[in-house]
Amino acid sequence: MEPATTPDPPYYAVVFTSVRDARAGDGYEAAAARMLELAARQPGFLGVESAREDLGITVSYWADEASIAAWRQEAEHRWAQEEGRTRWYERYSVRVARVERAYGGGRVP
């Protein structure tokens, strides 16, 4: 996965941090792929970055708070939220932040 390409700030970041209750065949992988597909279609979605080892961190980027609220209420996403609470996660947290500055770089030849 590559870092997300985002516009100049301001925009919003939703940071989802989780510890999985991993069970083979529990449907998590398929649901996670579906949520990424659905989120990418939502108005105001800017990109996503994700990493998982013992601790999973997914950061999704949004144009505004209204876009985040709409995504939170999307029907399939609501289903996945409930599955997460009851089946897939031992613990999780969601943090929403306004990005004021952004910069980066890469390797210089």
N, C-alpha and C positions, 0 to 999 in steps of 0.2 A: 504494500500500500504506500502510495506517495502522500506527502503532506497536502492538505486541501489548499486550493487556490481561492483566496477570498478577496473581496474588494477592499478599497481603502476604508479604514474605520470612519465612523462607528458602525458596529454590527454586534451581534450577540453570540455568545458561546454557551451551550448547554453541556455540562460535564457530568457524565453518568459513570460512576465508579461502582464496581460490583465484585463480590466474591461468589462464584458459582457453586451451586449444589449439583455438581455434575453427575448425571446418570445417563448411561448409554441408551440411545433411542428415545430420549425424552422430548424430541421435537425442537430443541433449542436452536440448533444450527439452521434448520430450515426457516424457523420464525425470524431469526436474526437477519438472514439474507432477505426475507420478505420485507422486514421493517426498513432495511436500507433502500430497497427498491421503492417502497411507498414514500419514504421521506424525500427521496430525490425528486419525486413528482410534486411535492407540496410547494405552493407559492411561498416565496421567501427563503427556501432552503438554499444554502450557499455551498455546503460541503460537509465532509465528515472525516475524522481520523479515529482509528481504533487500534488498541493493542491488548492482548490478553496473555497472561501467564497465570500466576496465582491470583493476582489482582487484575481485573479488567478495567480499562479506561476507554470510554468512547466520548469524543468531543464532536458535537454537531454545531454547525455555524448557521445562523439565521439572520435575515435582514432586520427583523424587528420583533418586539414582544408579541404582537398580534399573530405573527407567523408561528411562534413557539406555542402559543395558546391553541391555535387551530390544530397543530400537529398533536398536541396532548389530547385533544378531543376526537381525533380521527378514530373511527370504529375499530379497525383491525389493530391499531396501536393500543387502544384501550384494552382489547383482549390480551395482547402481549404483556401489557403492564400487569394485569391480574395474574397471568401465568407466571410472570417473574416473581411476584409477591408470594404466590402459593407453591410454586414448583421449582423454579430455576435458580433463585438466588438465596444464599444464606444471609447476605447483607448487601445493601446498596445505598447509594446516596445520589441525589441530583442537585447540581448547583447551576445557577444561571448567572452569567456575568456579561456586562457590557464591555466590549473590546474598545479601548480608547486609542491604543497604539499597536502597531504590528510591524515587524521587520524580520528579516531573515537573510539567509545567504546560502552559499554552498562552498564546495571546495574550490579554491583558486588554483588554477594550473601552474 
